[in-house]
Amino acid sequence: MKAIEIASFGGPDVLRLAERPMPVAGTGELCLRVSASGVNRPDVLQRAGNYPAPVGASDIPGLEVAGSIVSGDAQALAQAGLRIGDRVCALVAGGGYAEFCVAPVAQCLPVPKGLSDIEAASLPETFFTVWSNVFDRGRLAAGETLLVQGGTSGIGVTAIQLAKALGATVIATAGSDAKCDAMRELGADHAINYKTQDFEAEALRLTTGRGVDVVLDMVAGDYVARELNCLAEDGRLVIIAVQGGVKSEINAGLVMRKRLTVTGSTLRVRPIAFKQAIAQNCLARVWPLLEAGRIKPVIHSVFAAVDAAEPTGSGAAAAHALMESNQHIGKIVLDWGTV
């Protein structure tokens, strides 16, 4: 099969089209003919040598795919209500940038009615991450206020829509007025341009001094202390990335006085049973919202997975370059449908 591999750690140009052996589904697994692969920030980190694949996972990048089932564990498929030929999207620990990909059946969900495979491939990584962190760990409830850092990222556009659909007030940050407009169009109640406004002061002003209930943070570093300042009593800070650095200084007295919770997580290395629970919550709570059109995939760009016009034979390098430019709003997807 054709696959996109990391020839060596470095910039986007180290991604190249290659021939790899077909993967074989094992117990509890299925094999998909991939139509589309989502591109995510962890793929960029892996390519740069900063986020190695878990032990036992494919070294091929890619954490989410959509396509049709070509083979698999018959008993596991039957238990999940799936059959050969069904269209599904899947969260995987690696191997997504390829024509065929193996995934645990427990981490696969049917493509929501009315969505294309391109749209479906943009769902698993971001929706699983947002559900697990905002609603499970962050315990966001209807009537509460969520602050989303980086509201135009794939995670950000998902968090804005899902929190709003489930009854929360949403404040989101971005680095330009145009991105702030885009966040409002997606449902954010308030948008803060962090390059011209102090998000801490604005969050407090917008909540009349009370503060927000939950912060979804993809920055960490020196943002953490400022985020604690703008949390309400019993507020929860959830850290899911460290683009601003891994070290933070906090006011422990403030944490105690306001009874704050500081937590975080990574999803890729968690066991299948953990991800299965998220999948079932998404199927029950999120998929109906997608099928009803109350929330939607936000696709910024689609690149041909196999592109003869590109020096490496793949459009993945251009996709990664776009992600690193931070100019996108929503998801970036690789299209295998033309292979």
C-alpha positions as CSV (number, residue, x, y, z in Angstrom):
1,M,0.0,0.0,0.0
2,K,1.0,3.7,-0.3
3,A,1.7,5.5,2.9
4,I,3.3,8.7,4.0
5,E,6.3,8.2,6.3
6,I,8.7,10.3,8.2
7,A,12.0,9.9,6.4
8,S,13.9,11.6,9.2
9,F,13.0,14.1,11.9
10,G,12.7,17.6,10.7
11,G,10.5,20.1,8.7
12,P,7.5,19.3,6.6
13,D,9.8,18.2,3.6
14,V,10.8,15.0,5.5
15,L,7.4,13.5,4.8
16,R,7.5,11.3,1.8
17,L,5.3,8.9,-0.1
18,A,6.4,5.3,0.3
19,E,5.3,1.7,-0.2
20,R,4.5,-0.2,3.0
21,P,3.2,-3.7,3.7
22,M,-0.6,-4.0,4.2
23,P,-1.6,-4.0,7.9
24,V,-3.4,-7.0,9.2
25,A,-6.3,-6.7,11.7
26,G,-5.9,-8.7,14.8
27,T,-8.2,-9.6,17.7
28,G,-10.6,-6.8,18.4
29,E,-9.5,-4.9,15.3
30,L,-10.7,-4.0,11.9
31,C,-8.9,-2.9,8.7
32,L,-10.1,0.2,6.8
33,R,-9.6,1.3,3.2
34,V,-8.8,4.9,4.1
35,S,-10.7,7.6,2.2
36,A,-9.4,10.5,4.3
37,S,-6.9,11.2,7.1
38,G,-7.2,14.0,9.6
39,V,-4.0,16.1,10.2
40,N,-3.4,17.2,13.8
41,R,-0.8,19.0,15.9
42,P,0.6,15.8,17.4
43,D,1.5,14.6,13.8
44,V,3.6,17.8,13.5
45,L,5.3,17.1,16.8
46,Q,6.0,13.5,15.8
47,R,7.5,14.6,12.5
48,A,9.8,16.9,14.4
49,G,10.9,14.2,16.7
50,N,9.1,15.5,19.8
51,Y,6.3,13.1,20.1
52,P,7.2,9.4,19.5
53,A,4.6,6.8,18.7
54,P,3.6,4.6,21.6
55,V,5.2,1.2,21.9
56,G,3.5,-1.2,19.5
57,A,1.9,1.6,17.4
58,S,2.7,2.2,13.7
59,D,5.5,4.7,13.0
60,I,3.4,6.1,10.2
61,P,1.8,9.4,11.4
62,G,-1.9,10.0,11.6
63,L,-4.3,9.7,14.5
64,E,-7.7,9.8,12.8
65,V,-9.2,8.3,9.6
66,A,-12.4,7.6,7.8
67,G,-13.2,4.9,5.2
68,S,-14.8,1.6,4.7
69,I,-14.3,-1.7,6.5
70,V,-12.5,-4.3,4.4
71,S,-11.7,-7.0,7.0
72,G,-11.7,-7.5,10.8
73,D,-12.5,-9.6,13.9
74,A,-16.0,-10.9,13.0
75,Q,-17.0,-11.3,16.7
76,A,-15.9,-7.7,17.6
77,L,-17.6,-6.3,14.5
78,A,-20.8,-8.1,15.3
79,Q,-20.8,-6.9,18.9
80,A,-20.3,-3.3,17.7
81,G,-23.1,-3.6,15.1
82,L,-20.7,-3.2,12.2
83,R,-20.2,-5.1,9.0
84,I,-17.7,-5.4,6.1
85,G,-18.3,-2.4,3.8
86,D,-19.6,-0.1,6.5
87,R,-18.3,3.5,6.5
88,V,-16.7,4.4,9.8
89,C,-14.3,6.9,11.3
90,A,-11.7,5.9,13.8
91,L,-9.2,7.1,16.4
92,V,-5.9,5.4,16.0
93,A,-2.5,5.6,17.8
94,G,-0.7,5.8,14.5
95,G,-0.8,4.6,10.9
96,G,-3.5,7.0,9.7
97,Y,-1.5,8.5,6.7
98,A,-1.9,5.4,4.6
99,E,-4.3,3.7,2.1
100,F,-5.2,1.1,4.7
101,C,-5.2,1.4,8.4
102,V,-5.9,-1.0,11.3
103,A,-8.0,0.3,14.2
104,P,-9.5,-1.1,17.4
105,V,-13.2,-1.8,16.7
106,A,-13.9,-0.1,20.1
107,Q,-12.5,3.2,18.7
108,C,-14.6,3.2,15.5
109,L,-17.9,5.0,15.0
110,P,-20.2,5.0,12.1
111,V,-19.9,8.1,9.8
112,P,-22.6,10.4,10.9
113,K,-25.6,10.5,8.5
114,G,-25.1,13.2,5.9
115,L,-21.4,13.6,6.3
116,S,-18.7,12.8,3.7
117,D,-15.6,10.8,4.5
118,I,-13.6,14.0,4.3
119,E,-15.7,15.5,7.0
120,A,-15.8,12.3,9.1
121,A,-12.0,12.1,9.1
122,S,-11.9,15.4,10.9
123,L,-13.9,14.2,13.9
124,P,-12.3,11.5,16.1
125,E,-9.2,13.2,17.4
126,T,-10.8,16.5,18.2
127,F,-14.2,15.3,19.4
128,F,-12.7,12.6,21.6
129,T,-10.2,15.1,23.0
130,V,-12.8,17.7,23.7
131,W,-15.3,15.3,25.2
132,S,-12.7,13.7,27.5
133,N,-11.2,17.0,28.7
134,V,-14.0,19.6,28.7
135,F,-16.9,17.4,29.8
136,D,-15.2,14.4,31.6
137,R,-12.2,16.0,33.3
138,G,-13.5,19.6,33.2
139,R,-17.1,18.7,34.2
140,L,-18.5,21.6,32.2
141,A,-22.2,21.8,32.7
142,A,-25.0,23.8,31.1
143,G,-25.2,27.3,32.4
144,E,-21.4,27.5,33.1
145,T,-18.8,29.4,31.2
146,L,-15.9,27.9,29.2
147,L,-12.8,29.8,28.1
148,V,-11.1,28.2,25.0
149,Q,-7.6,29.2,24.3
150,G,-6.8,28.9,20.5
151,G,-10.4,28.9,19.4
152,T,-9.8,28.5,15.7
153,S,-7.7,25.3,16.0
154,G,-9.3,22.0,15.3
155,I,-9.8,21.5,19.0
156,G,-11.0,25.0,19.4
157,V,-13.7,25.0,16.8
158,T,-15.0,21.7,18.2
159,A,-15.0,23.0,21.8
160,I,-16.8,26.2,20.9
161,Q,-19.6,24.4,19.1
162,L,-20.0,21.5,21.5
163,A,-20.0,23.6,24.6
164,K,-22.5,26.0,23.1
165,A,-24.8,23.2,21.9
166,L,-24.8,21.7,25.4
167,G,-25.8,24.9,27.1
168,A,-22.6,26.7,28.1
169,T,-21.5,30.3,27.6
170,V,-18.3,30.3,25.5
171,I,-15.4,32.8,25.5
172,A,-12.6,32.0,23.0
173,T,-9.3,33.5,22.1
174,A,-7.5,33.9,18.8
175,G,-4.7,36.0,17.3
176,S,-6.6,38.2,14.8
177,D,-9.8,40.1,14.4
178,A,-10.7,37.9,11.4
179,K,-10.4,34.7,13.5
180,C,-12.4,36.4,16.3
181,D,-15.2,36.9,13.7
182,A,-15.0,33.3,12.7
183,M,-15.3,32.1,16.3
184,R,-18.4,34.2,16.8
185,E,-19.9,32.7,13.6
186,L,-19.3,29.2,15.2
187,G,-21.2,30.2,18.3
188,A,-18.8,31.8,20.7
189,D,-20.5,34.4,22.8
190,H,-17.4,36.4,23.2
191,A,-14.1,36.5,21.2
192,I,-10.8,37.9,22.5
193,N,-7.9,38.9,20.3
194,Y,-5.0,38.0,22.6
195,K,-2.6,40.1,20.5
196,T,-4.5,43.3,21.3
197,Q,-6.4,42.4,24.5
198,D,-5.5,40.9,27.8
199,F,-7.5,37.7,28.0
200,E,-7.3,37.6,31.8
201,A,-8.8,41.0,32.2
202,E,-11.3,40.5,29.4
203,A,-12.5,37.1,30.9
204,L,-13.1,38.8,34.2
205,R,-14.8,41.8,32.7
206,L,-17.1,39.6,30.6
207,T,-18.1,37.6,33.7
208,T,-18.5,40.8,35.8
209,G,-15.6,39.7,38.0
210,R,-16.9,36.2,38.7
211,G,-14.5,34.4,36.4
212,V,-15.0,31.4,34.1
213,D,-15.8,27.9,35.3
214,V,-13.6,25.9,32.9
215,V,-10.5,26.8,30.9
216,L,-9.4,24.6,28.0
217,D,-5.7,25.4,27.7
218,M,-3.4,24.4,24.8
219,V,-0.6,26.9,25.7
220,A,0.5,26.2,29.4
221,G,3.7,28.1,30.2
222,D,3.1,31.5,31.6
223,Y,-0.6,31.3,30.6
224,V,-1.3,29.0,33.6
225,A,-0.9,31.7,36.3
226,R,-3.1,34.1,34.3
227,E,-5.8,31.4,33.8
228,L,-6.0,30.6,37.5
229,N,-6.6,34.3,38.1
230,C,-9.6,34.4,35.8
231,L,-11.2,31.2,37.1
232,A,-14.3,31.4,39.3
233,E,-14.5,29.6,42.7
234,D,-14.4,25.8,42.2
235,G,-13.1,26.5,38.6
236,R,-11.3,23.9,36.6
237,L,-8.2,24.4,34.4
238,V,-7.6,21.6,31.9
239,I,-4.2,21.5,30.1
240,I,-4.0,19.5,26.8
241,A,-0.9,21.0,25.2
242,V,2.2,22.9,26.1
243,Q,2.9,25.2,23.1
244,G,4.0,27.9,25.5
245,G,6.3,25.7,27.5
246,V,6.2,22.9,30.1
247,K,7.1,25.0,33.1
248,S,4.5,27.2,34.9
249,E,4.5,29.2,38.2
250,I,1.3,29.2,40.2
251,N,-0.1,30.9,43.2
252,A,-0.8,27.9,45.5
253,G,-2.7,30.1,47.9
254,L,-5.1,31.1,45.2
255,V,-5.7,27.5,44.3
256,M,-6.6,26.8,47.9
257,R,-8.8,29.8,48.5
258,K,-10.8,29.4,45.3
259,R,-10.8,25.6,45.6
260,L,-9.4,25.3,42.0
261,T,-8.7,22.1,40.1
262,V,-5.7,22.0,37.8
263,T,-5.7,18.9,35.6
264,G,-4.7,17.7,32.1
265,S,-4.3,14.7,29.9
266,T,-3.0,13.1,26.8
267,L,-5.1,10.7,24.8
268,R,-2.8,8.8,22.5
269,V,-1.3,6.4,25.1
270,R,-4.5,5.7,27.0
271,P,-5.8,2.1,26.9
272,I,-8.5,1.0,24.4
273,A,-11.1,0.6,27.1
274,F,-10.7,4.3,28.1
275,K,-11.1,5.5,24.5
276,Q,-14.0,3.1,24.0
277,A,-15.9,4.9,26.9
278,I,-15.2,8.3,25.1
279,A,-16.4,6.8,21.8
280,Q,-19.7,5.7,23.4
281,N,-20.3,9.1,25.0
282,C,-19.6,10.7,21.6
283,L,-22.0,8.3,19.8
284,A,-24.8,9.0,22.4
285,R,-24.3,12.7,23.0
286,V,-22.4,14.2,20.0
287,W,-23.3,12.2,16.9
288,P,-27.0,13.2,17.2
289,L,-25.9,16.9,17.2
290,L,-23.9,16.3,14.0
291,E,-26.7,14.5,12.3
292,A,-29.1,17.2,13.2
293,G,-26.8,19.9,11.9
294,R,-26.5,21.6,15.3
295,I,-22.8,21.3,15.1
296,K,-20.6,20.7,12.1
297,P,-17.1,19.7,10.9
298,V,-15.1,22.8,10.1
299,I,-12.7,21.9,7.2
300,H,-10.1,24.6,6.3
301,S,-8.2,22.8,3.6
302,V,-8.0,19.4,1.9
303,F,-4.8,18.2,0.4
304,A,-4.3,15.2,-2.0
305,A,-2.6,12.4,0.0
306,V,-0.8,11.4,-3.2
307,D,0.2,14.4,-5.2
308,A,2.5,14.0,-8.2
309,A,3.0,17.8,-8.3
310,E,4.7,17.7,-4.9
311,P,8.4,16.9,-4.6
312,T,7.8,14.2,-2.1
313,G,4.8,12.8,-4.0
314,S,2.5,13.7,-1.1
315,G,0.4,16.7,-0.1
316,A,1.2,16.1,3.5
317,A,4.2,18.4,3.5
318,A,2.0,21.3,2.4
319,A,-0.6,20.3,5.0
320,H,2.0,20.4,7.8
321,A,3.4,23.7,6.6
322,L,-0.1,25.2,6.8
323,M,-0.7,23.9,10.3
324,E,2.6,25.3,11.5
325,S,1.7,28.7,10.0
326,N,-1.3,28.9,12.3
327,Q,-3.3,30.5,9.5
328,H,-6.0,27.8,9.4
329,I,-9.4,27.9,10.9
330,G,-10.6,24.4,11.7
331,K,-9.3,21.1,10.4
332,I,-6.8,20.0,7.7
333,V,-7.5,16.7,5.9
334,L,-5.6,14.4,3.5
335,D,-7.7,12.9,0.7
336,W,-7.0,9.3,-0.4
337,G,-10.1,9.2,-2.5
338,T,-8.2,10.0,-5.7
339,V,-5.5,7.3,-5.3
